[in-house]
Amino acid sequence: MIRLTEIALRSKSIVLLISFAIFLSGLMAWGSLHQELLPDIELPFVTVIAAEPGAGAEDVAQQVTVPVEQAVKSVPRLEALSSTSANSLSLVIAQFEYGTNIKEAQRAIESALGQATLPTGVEPRVSAVNINDQPVIVAAIGPAEGADPAAAAAIARTELLPSSGPSRVSRPPTSRAARPSDSSSPWTRPPWPRPASACSRSRASSRPTS
């Protein structure tokens, strides 16, 4: 350390040039940084939602959730697996290692589910958790009293969806009157159901990283 100090004192010009070069390198690196107000964040989560209308939570767990879990466990780089079974609905959340290609993992899950034995009519929907898919504004429309809810849904799909604003139009299982969008309304929830909302059974499992 003393020798470095002596060299720096003897060669002041070289020290100044090195300091200036480091300063210029820092300016160039700062200018090349990519800054975004809303960065594209890809979370290593994939959800599998499957509906079995009319089935109880226990039947959904045995007939839908268990086969889906067995199929998802065969996908590489799986870190943790959690599932929730409710009346008529099964939700399985797969967590992968950070750095996993989620699109490839999603395709692998879809392929594995194609080999799973599920009840007739049950078609699992596989989707990746993407923060960018969260809506900025959620609006709901409903039919007038005594009108057909299907007609209101048809208007939403044929008139609202083709416009440049909405990204998705969906019809809830039960018709409700139009209401303003607020944080406590169920219309402002994410596109996947929340396990804690109306679920009667849940379990979690994990396995060593493969």
TORPA-4810 file (N, C-alpha, C, O; in nm, 3 decimals):
<nodes>
NODE_1_0.082_-0.120_0.000_0.000_0.000_0.000_0.086_0.125_0.000_0.055_0.224_-0.067_M
NODE_2_0.194_0.120_0.076_0.286_0.235_0.081_0.352_0.256_-0.054_0.370_0.370_-0.098_I
NODE_3_0.389_0.144_-0.123_0.453_0.156_-0.255_0.357_0.219_-0.354_0.398_0.301_-0.436_R
NODE_4_0.229_0.182_-0.349_0.131_0.241_-0.441_0.117_0.391_-0.416_0.105_0.470_-0.510_L
NODE_5_0.120_0.429_-0.290_0.113_0.572_-0.258_0.234_0.646_-0.312_0.221_0.757_-0.364_T
NODE_6_0.351_0.586_-0.299_0.474_0.650_-0.349_0.470_0.663_-0.501_0.508_0.767_-0.556_E
NODE_7_0.424_0.557_-0.568_0.416_0.563_-0.716_0.317_0.669_-0.760_0.343_0.743_-0.855_I
NODE_8_0.202_0.679_-0.690_0.102_0.780_-0.725_0.157_0.920_-0.706_0.126_1.010_-0.785_A
NODE_9_0.236_0.941_-0.602_0.292_1.073_-0.578_0.399_1.109_-0.681_0.413_1.225_-0.718_L
NODE_10_0.474_1.008_-0.727_0.580_1.035_-0.826_0.522_1.054_-0.966_0.576_1.131_-1.045_R
NODE_11_0.410_0.986_-0.996_0.353_0.992_-1.132_0.213_1.053_-1.125_0.113_0.985_-1.148_S
NODE_12_0.208_1.180_-1.092_0.078_1.246_-1.077_0.001_1.252_-1.209_-0.122_1.238_-1.210_K
NODE_13_0.073_1.273_-1.318_0.005_1.285_-1.448_-0.063_1.155_-1.488_-0.175_1.156_-1.540_S
NODE_14_0.004_1.043_-1.463_-0.055_0.912_-1.498_-0.180_0.887_-1.414_-0.281_0.837_-1.464_I
NODE_15_-0.174_0.922_-1.286_-0.289_0.904_-1.198_-0.407_0.988_-1.246_-0.521_0.942_-1.244_V
NODE_16_-0.379_1.112_-1.289_-0.485_1.198_-1.339_-0.547_1.141_-1.468_-0.669_1.145_-1.484_L
NODE_17_-0.464_1.089_-1.558_-0.516_1.031_-1.682_-0.604_0.909_-1.652_-0.710_0.893_-1.712_L
NODE_18_-0.559_0.823_-1.560_-0.638_0.705_-1.525_-0.772_0.747_-1.464_-0.876_0.689_-1.495_I
NODE_19_-0.768_0.847_-1.376_-0.892_0.895_-1.313_-0.987_0.954_-1.417_-1.108_0.932_-1.410_S
NODE_20_-0.932_1.028_-1.514_-1.016_1.086_-1.618_-1.077_0.977_-1.706_-1.194_0.986_-1.745_F
NODE_21_-0.998_0.872_-1.737_-1.049_0.763_-1.818_-1.162_0.688_-1.745_-1.262_0.651_-1.807_A
NODE_22_-1.145_0.668_-1.615_-1.251_0.602_-1.537_-1.377_0.688_-1.535_-1.488_0.636_-1.543_I
NODE_23_-1.359_0.820_-1.524_-1.473_0.911_-1.523_-1.548_0.906_-1.656_-1.672_0.902_-1.657_F
NODE_24_-1.475_0.906_-1.769_-1.539_0.897_-1.900_-1.611_0.763_-1.918_-1.721_0.759_-1.974_L
NODE_25_-1.549_0.655_-1.871_-1.613_0.524_-1.881_-1.744_0.520_-1.802_-1.842_0.461_-1.846_S
NODE_26_-1.744_0.584_-1.685_-1.866_0.589_-1.606_-1.976_0.666_-1.675_-2.093_0.627_-1.671_G
NODE_27_-1.940_0.779_-1.741_-2.040_0.856_-1.814_-2.099_0.777_-1.930_-2.219_0.781_-1.953_L
NODE_28_-2.014_0.704_-2.003_-2.062_0.624_-2.116_-2.151_0.511_-2.068_-2.253_0.482_-2.130_M
NODE_29_-2.115_0.447_-1.957_-2.198_0.339_-1.904_-2.332_0.392_-1.856_-2.435_0.327_-1.875_A
NODE_30_-2.333_0.509_-1.793_-2.457_0.567_-1.745_-2.550_0.602_-1.861_-2.671_0.584_-1.852_W
NODE_31_-2.492_0.653_-1.970_-2.575_0.689_-2.085_-2.633_0.569_-2.157_-2.735_0.582_-2.225_G
NODE_32_-2.570_0.452_-2.144_-2.621_0.333_-2.214_-2.718_0.250_-2.129_-2.767_0.147_-2.175_S
NODE_33_-2.745_0.294_-2.007_-2.839_0.221_-1.923_-2.980_0.233_-1.979_-3.023_0.340_-2.020_L
NODE_34_-3.053_0.120_-1.980_-3.192_0.119_-2.027_-3.284_0.142_-1.908_-3.288_0.061_-1.815_H
NODE_35_-3.356_0.252_-1.911_-3.447_0.286_-1.803_-3.590_0.286_-1.856_-3.618_0.342_-1.961_Q
NODE_36_-3.680_0.221_-1.780_-3.820_0.214_-1.816_-3.904_0.249_-1.696_-3.873_0.210_-1.583_E
NODE_37_-4.012_0.322_-1.721_-4.103_0.356_-1.612_-4.170_0.230_-1.558_-4.184_0.214_-1.437_L
NODE_38_-4.211_0.141_-1.649_-4.272_0.013_-1.611_-4.192_-0.098_-1.678_-4.225_-0.138_-1.789_L
NODE_39_-4.089_-0.147_-1.613_-4.005_-0.250_-1.676_-4.080_-0.381_-1.696_-4.175_-0.412_-1.624_P
NODE_40_-4.036_-0.456_-1.796_-4.097_-0.584_-1.828_-4.042_-0.689_-1.731_-3.929_-0.735_-1.746_D
NODE_41_-4.122_-0.726_-1.633_-4.081_-0.822_-1.531_-4.150_-0.955_-1.557_-4.273_-0.962_-1.565_I
NODE_42_-4.072_-1.059_-1.571_-4.127_-1.193_-1.594_-4.110_-1.276_-1.468_-3.998_-1.313_-1.432_E
NODE_43_-4.219_-1.305_-1.401_-4.216_-1.384_-1.279_-4.218_-1.532_-1.314_-4.286_-1.572_-1.408_L
NODE_44_-4.144_-1.615_-1.239_-4.137_-1.759_-1.271_-4.256_-1.838_-1.216_-4.238_-1.938_-1.147_P
NODE_45_-4.376_-1.793_-1.247_-4.496_-1.861_-1.200_-4.586_-1.894_-1.320_-4.600_-1.815_-1.413_F
NODE_46_-4.645_-2.013_-1.314_-4.742_-2.055_-1.414_-4.864_-2.108_-1.341_-4.851_-2.188_-1.248_V
NODE_47_-4.981_-2.064_-1.380_-5.105_-2.108_-1.317_-5.182_-2.201_-1.411_-5.182_-2.183_-1.532_T
NODE_48_-5.245_-2.299_-1.351_-5.331_-2.392_-1.425_-5.469_-2.386_-1.360_-5.485_-2.422_-1.244_V
NODE_49_-5.567_-2.341_-1.435_-5.704_-2.329_-1.386_-5.791_-2.427_-1.463_-5.791_-2.429_-1.586_I
NODE_50_-5.866_-2.508_-1.389_-5.954_-2.606_-1.451_-6.089_-2.602_-1.380_-6.094_-2.601_-1.257_A
NODE_51_-6.195_-2.598_-1.456_-6.330_-2.592_-1.402_-6.403_-2.725_-1.426_-6.399_-2.781_-1.535_A
NODE_52_-6.470_-2.772_-1.322_-6.556_-2.890_-1.331_-6.691_-2.852_-1.271_-6.714_-2.873_-1.152_E
NODE_53_-6.780_-2.797_-1.352_-6.907_-2.746_-1.300_-6.987_-2.852_-1.223_-7.002_-2.965_-1.268_P
NODE_54_-7.037_-2.810_-1.108_-7.123_-2.897_-1.029_-7.050_-2.990_-0.934_-7.116_-3.057_-0.854_G
NODE_55_-6.920_-2.998_-0.939_-6.844_-3.089_-0.853_-6.807_-3.020_-0.722_-6.782_-2.900_-0.718_A
NODE_56_-6.805_-3.097_-0.614_-6.765_-3.045_-0.485_-6.615_-3.032_-0.474_-6.541_-3.077_-0.562_G
NODE_57_-6.570_-2.971_-0.366_-6.428_-2.946_-0.349_-6.349_-3.076_-0.341_-6.240_-3.086_-0.398_A
NODE_58_-6.403_-3.177_-0.269_-6.332_-3.304_-0.256_-6.321_-3.374_-0.391_-6.216_-3.429_-0.423_E
NODE_59_-6.429_-3.372_-0.469_-6.426_-3.436_-0.601_-6.329_-3.362_-0.694_-6.256_-3.425_-0.770_D
NODE_60_-6.330_-3.230_-0.687_-6.237_-3.153_-0.770_-6.093_-3.186_-0.733_-6.007_-3.198_-0.821_V
NODE_61_-6.066_-3.200_-0.602_-5.930_-3.229_-0.558_-5.882_-3.364_-0.611_-5.768_-3.375_-0.658_A
NODE_62_-5.967_-3.465_-0.605_-5.926_-3.600_-0.646_-5.927_-3.618_-0.798_-5.839_-3.683_-0.853_Q
NODE_63_-6.026_-3.561_-0.865_-6.043_-3.587_-1.007_-5.968_-3.489_-1.096_-5.933_-3.522_-1.210_Q
NODE_64_-5.943_-3.369_-1.046_-5.881_-3.266_-1.130_-5.745_-3.222_-1.074_-5.645_-3.227_-1.145_V
NODE_65_-5.743_-3.180_-0.948_-5.621_-3.122_-0.892_-5.506_-3.222_-0.888_-5.395_-3.190_-0.929_T
NODE_66_-5.533_-3.343_-0.840_-5.426_-3.444_-0.828_-5.367_-3.479_-0.965_-5.245_-3.478_-0.978_V
NODE_67_-5.448_-3.510_-1.069_-5.388_-3.537_-1.201_-5.310_-3.418_-1.257_-5.207_-3.437_-1.321_P
NODE_68_-5.359_-3.296_-1.233_-5.287_-3.179_-1.283_-5.153_-3.166_-1.212_-5.051_-3.136_-1.276_V
NODE_69_-5.151_-3.188_-1.080_-5.025_-3.181_-1.006_-4.926_-3.284_-1.056_-4.808_-3.254_-1.073_E
NODE_70_-4.972_-3.405_-1.080_-4.882_-3.510_-1.129_-4.823_-3.474_-1.264_-4.707_-3.503_-1.292_Q
NODE_71_-4.904_-3.410_-1.348_-4.854_-3.369_-1.480_-4.753_-3.255_-1.469_-4.651_-3.255_-1.539_A
NODE_72_-4.779_-3.159_-1.380_-4.691_-3.044_-1.366_-4.558_-3.085_-1.303_-4.455_-3.026_-1.334_V
NODE_73_-4.559_-3.185_-1.214_-4.436_-3.227_-1.147_-4.332_-3.283_-1.243_-4.214_-3.289_-1.209_K
NODE_74_-4.374_-3.323_-1.361_-4.279_-3.378_-1.459_-4.204_-3.270_-1.536_-4.113_-3.302_-1.613_S
NODE_75_-4.239_-3.144_-1.516_-4.174_-3.036_-1.590_-4.041_-3.002_-1.522_-4.039_-2.987_-1.400_V
NODE_76_-3.933_-2.988_-1.596_-3.802_-2.957_-1.536_-3.799_-2.819_-1.472_-3.878_-2.731_-1.505_P
NODE_77_-3.704_-2.802_-1.377_-3.676_-2.677_-1.309_-3.792_-2.630_-1.221_-3.800_-2.512_-1.186_R
NODE_78_-3.881_-2.720_-1.186_-3.991_-2.686_-1.096_-3.936_-2.672_-0.954_-3.866_-2.761_-0.905_L
NODE_79_-3.969_-2.561_-0.889_-3.918_-2.534_-0.754_-4.022_-2.561_-0.646_-3.989_-2.617_-0.542_E
NODE_80_-4.147_-2.522_-0.669_-4.252_-2.542_-0.570_-4.385_-2.553_-0.642_-4.403_-2.503_-0.753_A
NODE_81_-4.477_-2.621_-0.576_-4.608_-2.645_-0.636_-4.714_-2.631_-0.528_-4.704_-2.694_-0.423_L
NODE_82_-4.814_-2.550_-0.552_-4.925_-2.532_-0.458_-5.056_-2.544_-0.533_-5.064_-2.511_-0.651_S
NODE_83_-5.158_-2.592_-0.464_-5.286_-2.613_-0.528_-5.399_-2.577_-0.433_-5.384_-2.585_-0.311_S
NODE_84_-5.510_-2.538_-0.491_-5.630_-2.505_-0.415_-5.749_-2.563_-0.488_-5.763_-2.545_-0.609_T
NODE_85_-5.834_-2.632_-0.415_-5.953_-2.694_-0.472_-6.076_-2.631_-0.409_-6.089_-2.627_-0.286_S
NODE_86_-6.166_-2.583_-0.492_-6.292_-2.525_-0.446_-6.405_-2.594_-0.520_-6.382_-2.678_-0.606_A
NODE_87_-6.526_-2.557_-0.487_-6.642_-2.611_-0.558_-6.635_-2.572_-0.705_-6.637_-2.453_-0.738_N
NODE_88_-6.627_-2.670_-0.790_-6.628_-2.653_-0.937_-6.499_-2.593_-0.992_-6.491_-2.569_-1.113_S
NODE_89_-6.398_-2.569_-0.909_-6.279_-2.501_-0.960_-6.153_-2.556_-0.896_-6.148_-2.583_-0.776_L
NODE_90_-6.049_-2.573_-0.978_-5.917_-2.616_-0.933_-5.814_-2.515_-0.979_-5.814_-2.472_-1.094_S
NODE_91_-5.726_-2.478_-0.887_-5.619_-2.383_-0.919_-5.486_-2.442_-0.874_-5.469_-2.475_-0.756_L
NODE_92_-5.393_-2.455_-0.966_-5.258_-2.506_-0.937_-5.158_-2.398_-0.978_-5.162_-2.348_-1.091_V
NODE_93_-5.068_-2.364_-0.887_-4.966_-2.263_-0.912_-4.829_-2.330_-0.907_-4.792_-2.388_-0.805_I
NODE_94_-4.756_-2.322_-1.016_-4.622_-2.381_-1.026_-4.519_-2.269_-1.022_-4.526_-2.174_-1.099_A
NODE_95_-4.423_-2.283_-0.933_-4.313_-2.186_-0.922_-4.185_-2.251_-0.973_-4.149_-2.360_-0.931_Q
NODE_96_-4.117_-2.182_-1.065_-3.996_-2.234_-1.126_-3.875_-2.153_-1.078_-3.889_-2.047_-1.016_F
NODE_97_-3.758_-2.206_-1.107_-3.636_-2.135_-1.072_-3.627_-2.006_-1.153_-3.671_-1.999_-1.268_E
NODE_98_-3.569_-1.903_-1.090_-3.548_-1.778_-1.163_-3.449_-1.802_-1.278_-3.348_-1.870_-1.263_Y
NODE_99_-3.482_-1.744_-1.391_-3.403_-1.767_-1.511_-3.464_-1.870_-1.603_-3.416_-1.890_-1.714_G
NODE_100_-3.571_-1.937_-1.558_-3.638_-2.036_-1.642_-3.716_-1.966_-1.753_-3.780_-1.863_-1.730_T
NODE_101_-3.709_-2.021_-1.872_-3.788_-1.969_-1.983_-3.934_-2.006_-1.958_-3.973_-2.122_-1.976_N
NODE_102_-4.015_-1.909_-1.917_-4.153_-1.937_-1.877_-4.237_-1.984_-1.996_-4.326_-2.067_-1.979_I
NODE_103_-4.208_-1.932_-2.114_-4.286_-1.976_-2.231_-4.262_-2.124_-2.259_-4.355_-2.198_-2.291_K
NODE_104_-4.135_-2.168_-2.246_-4.107_-2.309_-2.266_-4.171_-2.393_-2.155_-4.223_-2.501_-2.181_E
NODE_105_-4.166_-2.343_-2.031_-4.229_-2.415_-1.920_-4.380_-2.424_-1.941_-4.441_-2.527_-1.912_A
NODE_106_-4.440_-2.319_-1.992_-4.584_-2.321_-2.018_-4.619_-2.423_-2.125_-4.717_-2.496_-2.113_Q
NODE_107_-4.537_-2.429_-2.230_-4.562_-2.529_-2.335_-4.543_-2.670_-2.282_-4.616_-2.762_-2.319_R
NODE_108_-4.442_-2.688_-2.194_-4.419_-2.821_-2.137_-4.537_-2.863_-2.049_-4.576_-2.979_-2.051_A
NODE_109_-4.593_-2.770_-1.973_-4.709_-2.802_-1.890_-4.829_-2.837_-1.977_-4.902_-2.932_-1.948_I
NODE_110_-4.851_-2.761_-2.083_-4.963_-2.791_-2.172_-4.947_-2.929_-2.236_-5.045_-3.003_-2.251_E
NODE_111_-4.824_-2.963_-2.273_-4.799_-3.095_-2.331_-4.823_-3.205_-2.228_-4.881_-3.309_-2.261_S
NODE_112_-4.779_-3.183_-2.103_-4.799_-3.284_-1.998_-4.947_-3.299_-1.964_-4.993_-3.410_-1.937_A
NODE_113_-5.021_-3.190_-1.965_-5.164_-3.198_-1.936_-5.240_-3.271_-2.045_-5.345_-3.329_-2.021_L
NODE_114_-5.185_-3.267_-2.167_-5.249_-3.342_-2.275_-5.246_-3.491_-2.253_-5.328_-3.564_-2.310_G
NODE_115_-5.153_-3.539_-2.170_-5.144_-3.683_-2.140_-5.214_-3.718_-2.010_-5.223_-3.836_-1.975_Q
NODE_116_-5.264_-3.617_-1.937_-5.328_-3.643_-1.808_-5.470_-3.695_-1.827_-5.537_-3.666_-1.926_A
NODE_117_-5.513_-3.774_-1.730_-5.649_-3.829_-1.731_-5.739_-3.739_-1.648_-5.731_-3.736_-1.525_T
NODE_118_-5.824_-3.665_-1.717_-5.914_-3.571_-1.652_-6.059_-3.604_-1.687_-6.084_-3.668_-1.789_L
NODE_119_-6.154_-3.562_-1.605_-6.295_-3.587_-1.637_-6.335_-3.526_-1.770_-6.274_-3.429_-1.816_P
NODE_120_-6.435_-3.583_-1.831_-6.484_-3.534_-1.960_-6.532_-3.390_-1.948_-6.608_-3.356_-1.857_T
NODE_121_-6.488_-3.308_-2.040_-6.529_-3.168_-2.041_-6.439_-3.074_-1.964_-6.456_-2.952_-1.972_G
NODE_122_-6.342_-3.127_-1.891_-6.250_-3.043_-1.815_-6.132_-3.006_-1.905_-6.058_-3.093_-1.950_V
NODE_123_-6.117_-2.879_-1.931_-6.008_-2.830_-2.016_-5.925_-2.729_-1.937_-5.966_-2.614_-1.923_E
NODE_124_-5.810_-2.769_-1.885_-5.727_-2.678_-1.805_-5.677_-2.561_-1.890_-5.644_-2.576_-2.008_P
NODE_125_-5.671_-2.446_-1.827_-5.619_-2.326_-1.892_-5.487_-2.289_-1.826_-5.482_-2.260_-1.707_R
NODE_126_-5.381_-2.290_-1.906_-5.246_-2.264_-1.856_-5.207_-2.121_-1.894_-5.220_-2.081_-2.010_V
NODE_127_-5.160_-2.046_-1.797_-5.120_-1.908_-1.823_-5.005_-1.871_-1.733_-4.995_-1.917_-1.619_S
NODE_128_-4.918_-1.786_-1.784_-4.805_-1.735_-1.706_-4.845_-1.607_-1.635_-4.922_-1.527_-1.688_A
NODE_129_-4.792_-1.589_-1.515_-4.822_-1.469_-1.438_-4.738_-1.354_-1.494_-4.615_-1.355_-1.481_V
NODE_130_-4.803_-1.259_-1.554_-4.734_-1.146_-1.617_-4.791_-1.017_-1.560_-4.910_-0.989_-1.574_N
NODE_131_-4.705_-0.938_-1.495_-4.749_-0.813_-1.436_-4.801_-0.717_-1.542_-4.892_-0.638_-1.515_I
NODE_132_-4.746_-0.723_-1.662_-4.788_-0.632_-1.768_-4.930_-0.659_-1.815_-4.990_-0.574_-1.881_N
NODE_133_-4.985_-0.776_-1.783_-5.121_-0.808_-1.823_-5.226_-0.750_-1.729_-5.346_-0.758_-1.758_D
NODE_134_-5.182_-0.692_-1.617_-5.277_-0.636_-1.523_-5.346_-0.514_-1.584_-5.278_-0.427_-1.640_Q
NODE_135_-5.476_-0.505_-1.573_-5.548_-0.392_-1.634_-5.526_-0.262_-1.558_-5.510_-0.262_-1.435_P
NODE_136_-5.526_-0.153_-1.631_-5.516_-0.021_-1.569_-5.653_0.022_-1.519_-5.666_0.078_-1.410_V
NODE_137_-5.755_-0.004_-1.599_-5.894_0.029_-1.563_-5.980_-0.093_-1.593_-5.968_-0.155_-1.699_I
NODE_138_-6.066_-0.127_-1.499_-6.161_-0.237_-1.517_-6.302_-0.181_-1.510_-6.339_-0.118_-1.411_V
NODE_139_-6.380_-0.202_-1.614_-6.517_-0.153_-1.618_-6.612_-0.270_-1.640_-6.577_-0.366_-1.708_A
NODE_140_-6.729_-0.261_-1.584_-6.828_-0.367_-1.596_-6.958_-0.309_-1.650_-7.000_-0.200_-1.611_A
NODE_141_-7.021_-0.382_-1.738_-7.153_-0.343_-1.789_-7.249_-0.457_-1.759_-7.209_-0.573_-1.748_I
NODE_142_-7.373_-0.423_-1.745_-7.475_-0.523_-1.715_-7.604_-0.492_-1.786_-7.627_-0.378_-1.827_G
NODE_143_-7.689_-0.590_-1.802_-7.817_-0.568_-1.872_-7.915_-0.491_-1.785_-7.904_-0.489_-1.662_P
NODE_144_-8.009_-0.428_-1.848_-8.116_-0.364_-1.775_-8.202_-0.470_-1.706_-8.197_-0.588_-1.742_A
NODE_145_-8.279_-0.428_-1.610_-8.361_-0.523_-1.534_-8.457_-0.596_-1.626_-8.535_-0.535_-1.699_E
NODE_146_-8.449_-0.727_-1.621_-8.535_-0.811_-1.705_-8.477_-0.842_-1.842_-8.534_-0.922_-1.915_G
NODE_147_-8.364_-0.780_-1.878_-8.305_-0.805_-2.010_-8.218_-0.931_-2.004_-8.185_-0.981_-1.897_A
NODE_148_-8.182_-0.981_-2.122_-8.102_-1.103_-2.132_-7.955_-1.069_-2.110_-7.901_-0.985_-2.182_D
NODE_149_-7.888_-1.133_-2.011_-7.744_-1.105_-1.991_-7.659_-1.141_-2.112_-7.556_-1.078_-2.137_P
NODE_150_-7.703_-1.244_-2.189_-7.626_-1.283_-2.307_-7.621_-1.171_-2.410_-7.521_-1.156_-2.481_A
NODE_151_-7.728_-1.090_-2.418_-7.729_-0.979_-2.513_-7.627_-0.874_-2.473_-7.558_-0.818_-2.559_A
NODE_152_-7.617_-0.847_-2.342_-7.516_-0.751_-2.297_-7.376_-0.803_-2.323_-7.288_-0.726_-2.362_A
NODE_153_-7.355_-0.934_-2.302_-7.224_-0.992_-2.330_-7.191_-0.984_-2.478_-7.076_-0.959_-2.515_A
NODE_154_-7.291_-1.004_-2.563_-7.268_-0.996_-2.707_-7.230_-0.854_-2.749_-7.145_-0.835_-2.835_A
NODE_155_-7.294_-0.756_-2.688_-7.260_-0.616_-2.719_-7.117_-0.586_-2.677_-7.042_-0.519_-2.749_I
NODE_156_-7.079_-0.637_-2.559_-6.942_-0.613_-2.512_-6.841_-0.673_-2.608_-6.738_-0.612_-2.635_A
NODE_157_-6.869_-0.793_-2.657_-6.772_-0.859_-2.745_-6.769_-0.799_-2.884_-6.662_-0.788_-2.944_R
NODE_158_-6.884_-0.759_-2.937_-6.890_-0.712_-3.075_-6.859_-0.564_-3.090_-6.813_-0.520_-3.195_T
NODE_159_-6.884_-0.485_-2.984_-6.864_-0.341_-2.994_-6.744_-0.289_-2.913_-6.672_-0.200_-2.958_E
NODE_160_-6.724_-0.346_-2.795_-6.612_-0.298_-2.712_-6.480_-0.362_-2.751_-6.380_-0.292_-2.766_L
NODE_161_-6.478_-0.493_-2.768_-6.353_-0.563_-2.795_-6.288_-0.521_-2.926_-6.166_-0.504_-2.929_L
NODE_162_-6.362_-0.502_-3.036_-6.295_-0.461_-3.161_-6.232_-0.323_-3.154_-6.147_-0.292_-3.237_P
NODE_163_-6.271_-0.238_-3.059_-6.212_-0.105_-3.051_-6.068_-0.114_-3.003_-6.022_-0.221_-2.962_S
NODE_164_-5.997_-0.003_-3.008_-5.854_-0.004_-2.977_-5.825_0.002_-2.828_-5.709_-0.010_-2.788_S
NODE_165_-5.926_0.019_-2.744_-5.902_0.034_-2.601_-5.895_-0.097_-2.524_-5.788_-0.132_-2.475_G
NODE_166_-6.007_-0.170_-2.511_-6.009_-0.289_-2.425_-5.919_-0.399_-2.477_-5.906_-0.418_-2.598_P
NODE_167_-5.855_-0.472_-2.384_-5.772_-0.585_-2.422_-5.845_-0.717_-2.405_-5.806_-0.818_-2.463_S
NODE_168_-5.952_-0.718_-2.326_-6.024_-0.843_-2.304_-6.165_-0.812_-2.255_-6.186_-0.719_-2.178_R
NODE_169_-6.260_-0.892_-2.302_-6.398_-0.883_-2.258_-6.441_-1.022_-2.214_-6.429_-1.117_-2.291_V
NODE_170_-6.489_-1.034_-2.092_-6.531_-1.164_-2.041_-6.664_-1.151_-1.970_-6.702_-1.044_-1.923_S
NODE_171_-6.734_-1.263_-1.965_-6.865_-1.265_-1.901_-6.855_-1.343_-1.771_-6.809_-1.457_-1.771_R
NODE_172_-6.896_-1.284_-1.658_-6.890_-1.356_-1.531_-6.993_-1.467_-1.526_-7.085_-1.468_-1.608_P
NODE_173_-6.979_-1.562_-1.434_-7.073_-1.672_-1.426_-7.214_-1.629_-1.389_-7.310_-1.696_-1.427_P
NODE_174_-7.229_-1.518_-1.317_-7.362_-1.468_-1.282_-7.369_-1.322_-1.321_-7.269_-1.250_-1.312_T
NODE_175_-7.486_-1.279_-1.365_-7.502_-1.141_-1.408_-7.518_-1.052_-1.287_-7.586_-1.086_-1.190_S
NODE_176_-7.453_-0.935_-1.295_-7.462_-0.837_-1.188_-7.483_-0.700_-1.250_-7.448_-0.676_-1.365_R
NODE_177_-7.540_-0.611_-1.172_-7.561_-0.475_-1.221_-7.428_-0.406_-1.238_-7.330_-0.438_-1.171_A
NODE_178_-7.426_-0.309_-1.328_-7.303_-0.234_-1.349_-7.267_-0.159_-1.223_-7.353_-0.106_-1.153_A
NODE_179_-7.138_-0.155_-1.195_-7.090_-0.088_-1.075_-6.959_-0.018_-1.106_-6.887_-0.061_-1.196_R
NODE_180_-6.925_0.087_-1.034_-6.797_0.155_-1.059_-6.681_0.067_-1.021_-6.693_-0.021_-0.936_P
NODE_181_-6.567_0.092_-1.084_-6.446_0.015_-1.055_-6.379_0.072_-0.932_-6.344_0.190_-0.930_S
NODE_182_-6.360_-0.011_-0.829_-6.288_0.031_-0.710_-6.207_-0.085_-0.659_-6.221_-0.197_-0.708_D
NODE_183_-6.120_-0.059_-0.560_-6.026_-0.160_-0.512_-6.094_-0.274_-0.442_-6.038_-0.384_-0.435_S
NODE_184_-6.216_-0.253_-0.387_-6.284_-0.360_-0.315_-6.376_-0.441_-0.403_-6.430_-0.542_-0.357_S
NODE_185_-6.394_-0.401_-0.527_-6.485_-0.472_-0.615_-6.419_-0.595_-0.673_-6.301_-0.591_-0.706_S
NODE_186_-6.494_-0.707_-0.686_-6.434_-0.827_-0.746_-6.400_-0.810_-0.892_-6.325_-0.891_-0.948_P
NODE_187_-6.454_-0.704_-0.956_-6.422_-0.682_-1.098_-6.282_-0.631_-1.116_-6.231_-0.633_-1.228_W
NODE_188_-6.217_-0.583_-1.010_-6.081_-0.531_-1.021_-5.977_-0.635_-0.987_-5.858_-0.602_-0.981_T
NODE_189_-6.016_-0.760_-0.966_-5.919_-0.864_-0.933_-5.840_-0.904_-1.056_-5.884_-0.876_-1.168_R
NODE_190_-5.725_-0.969_-1.039_-5.648_-1.017_-1.154_-5.725_-1.119_-1.234_-5.825_-1.172_-1.184_P
NODE_191_-5.683_-1.151_-1.359_-5.756_-1.245_-1.443_-5.757_-1.386_-1.389_-5.840_-1.465_-1.435_P
NODE_192_-5.669_-1.423_-1.293_-5.675_-1.556_-1.234_-5.743_-1.547_-1.097_-5.727_-1.446_-1.030_W
NODE_193_-5.816_-1.646_-1.055_-5.884_-1.639_-0.925_-5.787_-1.645_-0.810_-5.681_-1.707_-0.821_P
NODE_194_-5.822_-1.581_-0.700_-5.738_-1.582_-0.582_-5.776_-1.699_-0.494_-5.894_-1.718_-0.464_R
NODE_195_-5.678_-1.778_-0.451_-5.709_-1.898_-0.374_-5.782_-1.869_-0.243_-5.858_-1.954_-0.195_P
NODE_196_-5.760_-1.753_-0.184_-5.817_-1.727_-0.053_-5.960_-1.675_-0.060_-6.020_-1.649_0.045_A
NODE_197_-6.016_-1.658_-0.180_-6.146_-1.594_-0.189_-6.259_-1.686_-0.145_-6.336_-1.650_-0.056_S
NODE_198_-6.270_-1.805_-0.205_-6.383_-1.892_-0.171_-6.343_-2.037_-0.182_-6.416_-2.119_-0.239_A
NODE_199_-6.230_-2.070_-0.129_-6.178_-2.205_-0.142_-6.197_-2.281_-0.012_-6.183_-2.227_0.097_C
NODE_200_-6.229_-2.408_-0.026_-6.256_-2.487_0.093_-6.143_-2.583_0.127_-6.142_-2.641_0.235_S
NODE_201_-6.048_-2.601_0.035_-5.939_-2.693_0.061_-5.815_-2.648_-0.014_-5.824_-2.606_-0.129_R
NODE_202_-5.703_-2.656_0.050_-5.578_-2.618_-0.017_-5.466_-2.701_0.040_-5.472_-2.746_0.154_S
NODE_203_-5.365_-2.721_-0.041_-5.246_-2.792_0.004_-5.129_-2.744_-0.079_-5.147_-2.692_-0.189_R
NODE_204_-5.011_-2.763_-0.028_-4.889_-2.720_-0.097_-4.787_-2.831_-0.090_-4.783_-2.907_0.007_A
NODE_205_-4.707_-2.840_-0.193_-4.601_-2.941_-0.196_-4.484_-2.883_-0.269_-4.499_-2.796_-0.355_S
NODE_206_-4.365_-2.932_-0.236_-4.244_-2.888_-0.303_-4.154_-3.007_-0.321_-4.171_-3.109_-0.255_S
NODE_207_-4.057_-2.994_-0.409_-3.964_-3.103_-0.434_-3.826_-3.044_-0.458_-3.815_-2.925_-0.486_R
NODE_208_-3.720_-3.124_-0.447_-3.585_-3.072_-0.471_-3.570_-3.021_-0.612_-3.634_-3.071_-0.705_P
NODE_209_-3.488_-2.923_-0.628_-3.465_-2.866_-0.761_-3.402_-2.968_-0.851_-3.304_-3.034_-0.815_T
NODE_210_-3.457_-2.981_-0.969_-3.401_-3.076_-1.065_-3.307_-3.005_-1.160_-3.250_-3.069_-1.249_S
</nodes>
